[in-house]
Every structure is written in C-alpha cells, then in structure tokens.
Amino acid sequence: MVLSSHRPAATLMDEPTLSENARKVLEARYLKKNEQGDCVEGPGALFQRVAAAIAAVEPQYGGSEAEQSLWTQRFYSLMVSGAFMPNSPTLMNAGREMGMLSACFVLPVRDSISGIFDSIKHTALIQKAGGGTGFAFDELRPTGDFIRSSGGTTSGPITFWRAFSEATNAIQQGAFRRGANMGMMYVHHPDILKFLHAKQDLSQFTNYNISVKITDQWMKEFLADADSPHFVRNPRNGRVSVIPRDVDIWKYDVRTLIDVDCCERIDEAAPERYFTSPRQISPLPEALRGRVIAKRDIWEFIIRNAWQTGEPGVVFIDRINETNPTPHIGRMEATNPCGEQPLLPYEACNLGSVNLGLFVTDACTPDARVDWDRLREAVHWSTRFLDNVIDANEYPLEEIDRICKANRKIGLGIMGFADALYKLGVPYNSDEGVAWGEKFMKFVNDEAHNYSEHLARTRGCFPNWKGSHWQTLHNRLMRNACTTTVAPTGTISIIANCSGGIEPMFSLAFIRNVLRGQKQGERPLVESNDTFVQVARARGFYSEALMERIAREGTVAHIDEVPEDIQRVFVCAHDIAPVWHMKMQAAFQRHCDSSISKTINFPHTASVEDVDTIYRLAFDMRCKGVTVYRDGCRAFQPMALKDEKPAAAAAPSAASVAASPAARVAEAPVVASASPATFAAPAVARPAARGAEAPPQTVAPATLAGIAPAVAVAVPSVPSVPSGAAVPSLQPRDLPEIVSGLRIRQLTPFGNMHVKITVDPRRETELEVFAQLGKGGDVATSDLEAICRMISLWLRAGGSLRHVIKQLEGIGSSLQIPTRAGRIMSLGDGLACALKKYTRAKERFGLRAMLLGDIDLGELYESSPAPHHRSDVGDRLAPSRPATDDGPRNGGPAAPRGGDPVISAPSVTISSATRTATASEVTLLSKRLNGGGSLAGSSESIRETVQRAANGTDVRNGALATATIEETVEFNALEARINAELDDLLVRGEISISAVETRESVRSESTEAADAGEDVGSGLLHVHDNAQFFKLHCPQCDSQLAMQEGCKKCLGCGWSAC
C-alpha cells in the first residue's frame, strides 16, 4: 500500500527514515534504556514493539495468526511512514513492563479527607506511568466551612489543590517527563476568587493548567447585564451568597460572605447544588446593591489574568455536557491537562493523530490535491489501532479499567494541517483556509465513525451503548462512545516531521527547547520547514542567509526577496491575527466528538480588551472553551527564534477544554519572546521589557476585527553604524548623594545575607546592589563585594536585573543549604534568590507601593500565592471614595476625621538607634502648626513642610522625603528649627524624625548591625501586624486604632473595618 506520493509502505525489516530531531526525541524520551541510561533499542525496534503489542489484541476477537501478522505490518507501516502516531504513553510503554498506554485521565475529588487523599494516591500511580490527570475541585466545601465530624472548619480547595501539586512534583515519570495536570472550578464556587489568582505567581502550581467552568446561564446573564450581582453557591448545602466588594482575596472565607434568599432554592441533597449557577428570582436587597462583587468583576479578573499569564482558560461546561455521549452514566466535570478531552470520573482516553500533509499529492503546484482514498484508509487503520489499545492497556486502577472498557472512548486527531495548507497553496488566515480545516475534520470524523460502526458489527458496541446518545439520538451502532479529539501533538509531530496539531507553523525556521534538562537537549533542536525549503530552491530564492533571517524574525512577510505569492501562503504564528485562530478552532469543533487543543496567539502588544473580544467570540461561535497566550507573558517557551532570550513575564491556557495547547504545562505555548537588538538585521520582537529605556517601534498593527495577514509586531530601532565609525560604548551614570532603597534578607551557606537595592522611583529602575554577610568571613565577604560592584556597574549602565539573575542563579558550590524557597547552592545563587524576591514583589505590588510602605510584604511569602488585593481590578472593586487634594492616594483609606490627614504605614526603619515618626505624631505636629499649639520659629515654610510630610509627599531640599522600607526619614533641617516643641512631640526622646539617609549611612549602619549579629530586617515582613506604625484614630470615639490581620480595630469602643 502507498500511503502518500512521498513514502511507500514500509515492511518490518525496514529501518525508518527519520529526521535528526526525531531521532534525538526518541533517544531522549521513548527508546528503552539500560541502567546506565544507554539506549538498547533503535527506532525501528520501538515501532515493531508497539505494533506487535497492539496487534496482539486481534485473537481476542477471532483473528487468526495470519491476520494478527497482517495488522502488525499495517500498524508498523502507519508509524514508520509518519502517517499516524499514537500518544506518548503508547510509544513509551507498549510491549514493556509498565503497560499503561493512555495519555488522558480524569479523577474525582470528593469532599472528604479519604476521598481527597485517595485521589492523590491514584494520581501518583497514573503519573508514574506517564499519564496526565484532570481534576474538578467543585465538590470541596469552601474555606472556613463547617466540618461536622470534627466541629472545626476546612482550609478550603486551594490548600488541598496544593497537596495534589506537591504530589506531582515528587513523581518522576520514569525517564520521560514530569506529570501534567488540569485544575477546574465552577465560576459560582465560593472560593472562585482564590482560584482565579492562584497562578498569578508563576512559581506556584507550575504543573497545573487551570480553567474556569462557566455555565451558559451565567454567561447569558453576564452578557445581558454585566453589573448584575455574582452569586456563589456552597457545594455542601446549596446555600447562595454574595461576595463583598472590599473582600481580601486571600483572607476571606465562607463566613465573610453574605447569604441571600433572592435566588432559586435547590435542595441540599440535590446534585445540582454544585454544578448549577444560582438563578436570581427577586431583587437584591437595597442595602447590598453596589457593595458586592458583580459578574463584570469576575469576568475582568478572568480576562486580565489571562492577559498577564495565559491563565485561566475558560470552559463552557454546559456545551461539553450537551455532547456527552453517555449522560446516563454521569456528568463530565473535568478534562485532561491540555483541555481537548473531557472525561467522566475515572475515565481515560488514548489518543493518536494522522498526518494530513502526507496525503497531499502534486504539492505546491496548480494540480495539488488530497488523496482522500488513502486518507480514508489511514483513518480506518488508526481507529482500529486505538480501539485495540483499550484492550492492550494495563490500567493502574480497577475503576479506570471498568469505565474505560464500558465506554471505549478513543481520540483520533490530526497533525500536519499547516503543512497540508502549504502544499495546497492556501493561507491559514483566509476563508479558504478555514473551509479546508472544516473539510478535513469532517472527513476524519465521519470516517472514524464509519469504521467504529464497522467494528461494532464485528466486535460489538461499547457496553454503555444502551441509553447513550448513539442509541437515543442517532440509533446507530458504535464501538466507541467518542472517536475524535484534536490534541496538540507536541513531540509526536517531531517524530512524524510535521507541523503540530491544527496550529500554524511557529516559524519556517526556529529552535525547539523541548528537551531542556536532558542530554539530547544540551543543544536546542533546530528546525526548518521542508516544504518551504523545496519551494525556495525550485523558485531560485533559497539561501542560507535567507534561512538565518527567517530564524531570527519568524516570518517572511517583510522579506523582499521572497515572492509575494509565497509570502501570502507561508504564513506563521507571527502573521496571523487572533480572530483567524478563533475561526479555525470553531471550524474544527463543529466536527469533533470531544474538543480541540488550540492556542489563540496574541502579540505582546495586545490589550486586555483584545483578550476580552476573543473570549466573547468563543462563546458566540459555540466553542467548548478558549484560552489565549500573549507573547512574552511567560519566561520560558519551548519554541524560539534564533538568538532569542526568554522574555520576562510581562506581569505577574494556551489551551482550553476545547482550546488548550499542550503547553501551559505539558508542551508550552508556541510563541516567541523578544530578541535582543544587534547591529545585524533587525529581529522581529515584542515591546521592551518593563524598565527599558525606550519601547521599540511598532509597525503594521492589526486589529482583532481585521483580516489582514500580519499581526502587530514590534521592531527595535537599530541604528546603522557607518563604516569606520566608532561604536558607542556603555558608560555608567552618576548617582545623586541621596537615593531610595529596599532591603532583602536571604539565607545562604554563609549565614544570613542582607541585600540592599537602591532604585530610581521615577523610572522604576534599579541603580545599585549592596550585600553584607553576617558571618561570611573575609574571603566570602570580599567575593560578595566584588559581585555587587559589577552588578551595580551593569545597572548604572542601563542593564536589566533580569540578566543578572539569569547569570547567577543555579551556580553550584560545595557549600549548599536547603531553604523554604529551595536549595541555595552557592553565594551567587543566594544573591540571585534575593534579587528574585525583589523582582517578584515589584511585579506584584509595584515599586511605588513598596517604597511608600502601602503593602504588606509578608504576603509575598505566605502560602497563598496570589497577588496583593491592591491590584488594578481590586482597587476598582473597593468602595468608591471621594478624592481630595489632601486625601490619601491609590485607594488608601479616607481620613477618619474631618480634614486631618492620615498616613498609612509611613516607614519602617532599619536603624537600631532610631525609628520613624508615626502617623499620629506627624498629624499632631501638623495640627499644632495650624493653630493647635505654639511653636517657636514656626514659619510658613515649616508649616508647609510638615503638612506635606503628613500627606506622605516627597519634600526636597533636605526637609523630608517619602519614607521607604529601608530608609528612615531624617529631619536634619527641621530638628534645628522646631526646638523644644519637637522634643515634646517625639515621645519624650524615644524617637527621631529623620530625612532620607545617604547611601553611606545606610551601608554603615546596616553593616554594624549585621556584624553585631543583629537581624536588621526583623519585623519588616509583616508590618501590617505591627500597630506602632499605624496609629490612626477611630471615627467613633477618636481612640487609637490598631492594624490586625489587615483590619483596623479600635482599642476603645471596638469599632473595626476590614
């Protein structure tokens, strides 16, 4: 049999012809190895092993020895030719001791300790064999809810989710890969705010993709009235509540919520209590209107977080259950890690993909066409292969074995779609391209059903056929409850030497980093598209220089030597507007039993509104889910352009239930990060990272509504250097005598390290790094000083702290020490860890808030990883307050008493001798200057200076500067002029008001404290718990207020506000 015009059928004696990259991937992940890690089988032996193991099922259904041999030959031919490839666990484990062949699993998470930890154990068994797992955390009762057995309260779903994540971290999947997971939660679960923010710290839950399950009812109510209240339902008892607008995301629990009775009641024992969004039947009480979270707020949380990090995805769960083929068996509540395979609890699915590109004949000519007969045969053989896998599989649990054989779901998908379009001469971003996508998927779906019906007539229907949609709606015999799924095909498309899934090519020449951390990944995999190379040679415009340029830029759209018709057809991810991705996903979804793994790629310049448009479009086009990936929002990506550096996250799913890339966890998104500017040809890049001196120039912007083939790309302005001209050199900038700064404490193998970072608050850039060791000895201390001097020189010359961290982290030594954040392997590694703490805090809170002491840096180190509640959206959710010239800024508390200014946490001093004046003391001084008491020599300038100090305003000329975490505010000029009145105000000599310390005094004082063995930073992490810096006044009785756990509490009358 000839599967394509390019590859004849292979025999079992033939050694496969594979690309170099395919061989590297097989050696790294799939081939058998001995104890020394050496491969003991070749690619041909692997395919023979797999083919024989799957064909061994034939005798179970009456097949003769000759028929078994025939199917062994056919299965081998499918794989060796690259026409079909099964999922990774089948390639890894078929014919071996492990024997677990499925890729996708969904496990239930029941609302009990035994149920939760049973699922964790089952997860370990599955992931040990290379499977991925999906979970719905909806049944778990919310944080703070009652536990009848103990009389206590629960810690909530996020805490248990963390236990699942840590279990995955501890499991190494053989020699292949670490486990991947999907976590899901209904939009109406009481802990939804915690869930939405859990992955905004990208160091948390790194082995999870997350998606929010949105019901059609919720979505329709949101579209009709976005400002309608968002109701949540307790899954334990069905009770409906609303969430106060001023809630602290990481501190609220079920007792914080406000119960309401304006929604339809559901019986406490009814299963609908957790999967049905509350339906409002009467108006919300007047007292609550405008004071609770609205649907608009939830939607904006989702959209903004997805824009920042690619998480969460959105799943339209009702549409998944509309097409659930066995509703009489149960509801689908979760998917596999990449989102394309919804499954019932304990259900598994084995996947495989046919390579469409191999079935195009007369490629890249006017006579190009699809060989539908050969494609039909390949689909039939592949369907039989996947059905056999169900019987050859050794499932890790009896429950999984039982339901998999009762429903017999398989997931046949496609890969090489972009290759097929190239060969047919059709642009991906065109109506013709979308039509071809729908035509291909309909053909594969129909033929898979036809062959499954044939198997049902010869082998029998799946046991749960009676009562299924195949009986009640279609009255059609069927061997498999589901037959088609479009998976991302990460490494199997490398083996087949084709484009992945239904995605466009990342670039016609690029670098893959999928084997990072393995011997075969010491050097990245370099790939180029064979079809483009053949066309370029035939048309006479091929050159090595051209391929080098494509590898840098990722597109041929702006290369003059490439003919216009070639530019139009050979489009890549950088050239396609997001709306075309969405149209393509919808076209494939219309003819797919399960779902689609599809990334909606955005350029780095995309706005939050662009993401909002695509998420709404996914609902309108009846997709089952959607997730986006904005270029550069993740630090590491598995595909990159040449000389490309990982982009820093733009802020702290490339998949969905119907649209998830393999890559939010398993195979990361297919988008490049910014290339560094060189004096060679300019590389296509995204906007400069935060802190860059100037943004790159934007060219050819594309709008979501448009259908232009090019998306917005940013090209750095690279000045040409005339021949013989002097190349400009970097020079460090001079710094003023007084600068602001912050301090970080970090444990190292040499004891505590105290790191100080001086900053420019206006530019939000770092200027210098100083570090001292308490007990390092002269050698370590001098080494550290040398490192810091070089870092400071780099920063003063305009360099980025990100590059410093990249160079220092991971440096090893003979002295190492375990810490909460991981093992610190050297002095340099410890310094990198400290600098990363700072960058995480800066990303989350903003430099200004850190310098002003407006935030609790302790939250950065709490177990809950989400951002501080003072985010852009969080500020908007807080009750509105009138802004005044004298009032606080950035959403701070309004003045509790008429006209008196209030300072919130003015500073924390590192000096062991003095501390900073508190808010009430500065306020009292201000009142006396305005007539509340006499003051010798009180001039207008003094009054203005102190009034500005009370307002937290920066005062120049040595008077007063805004306090920072590391600085004490020194009043050198004021101390000489205020005399006796000031002495009386300074709490009988116990404090001093100081101006910003010079860098020299900061350095000397902290060094003395460190040498004396003092912890110069004690108390800085939880300043909100230290009431001495928050002497505010009660609006009821005028007594002193204390700050406790984020709440203001009166020590007199008991008034409080949180």
Secondary structure, DSSP 8 states (H G I E B T S, - for coil): -BSSSS-B---TT------HHHHHHIIIIIS-B-TTS-B-S-HHHHHHHHHHHHHTTGGGGT--HHHHHHHHHHHHHHHHHTSEEE-HHHHHHTTSSS-----EEE----SSHHHHHHHHHHHHHHHHTT-EEEEE-TTS--TT-B-TTTSSB---HHHHHHHHHHHHHT-EETTTEE--EEEEEETTSTTHHHHHHTTSSTTSSTTEEEEEEE-HHHHHHHHH-TTSB-EEE-TTT--EEE-BTT--TTT--TTTSEE---B----TT-THHHHS---B-S---GGGTTSB-BHHHHHHHHHHHHHHHS--EEEEHHHHHHT-S-TTT----EE-TTSS-EE-TT-EEEEEEEEGGGGEESTTSTT-EE-HHHHHHHHHHHHHHHHHHHHH---SSHHHHHHHHHH--EEEEEE-HHHHHHHHT--SSSHHHHHHHHHHHHHHHHHHHHHHHHHHHHH---GGGTTSHHHHTS----S-S--B-B---HHHHHHTTS--TT---S-SEEEE-TTTTSGGGSS-EEEE-HHHHHHHHHHT---HHHHHHHHHHS-STT-TTS-HHHHHHS--GGG--HHHHHHHHHHHHTT-SS-B---EEE-TT--HHHHHHHHHHHHHTT-SEE-EEETTSSS--SEE-TT------S----BTTTTB-TTTTTS--S--------SSS---B----TT-SS--EEES---TT---S---EEE-------TT------------S--EEEEEEEEETTEEEEEEEEEETTTTEEEEEEEEESS-HHHHHHHHHHHHHHHHHHHHTT--HHHHHHHHTT---S--EEETTEEE-SHHHHHHHHHHHHHHHHHHH-HHHHHHT-S-GGGGGSS--S--S-SHHHHHHS------SSS-STT----SSTT----S-------SS-----HHHHHHHHHIIIIIS--TT--HHHHHHHHHHHTT--BTTTTB----SS---B-HHHHHHHHHHHHHHTTTTT---B----HHHHHHHHHHHHHTT--TTTT-TTGGG-GGG--EE-TTT--EEEEETTEEEESSS--EE-
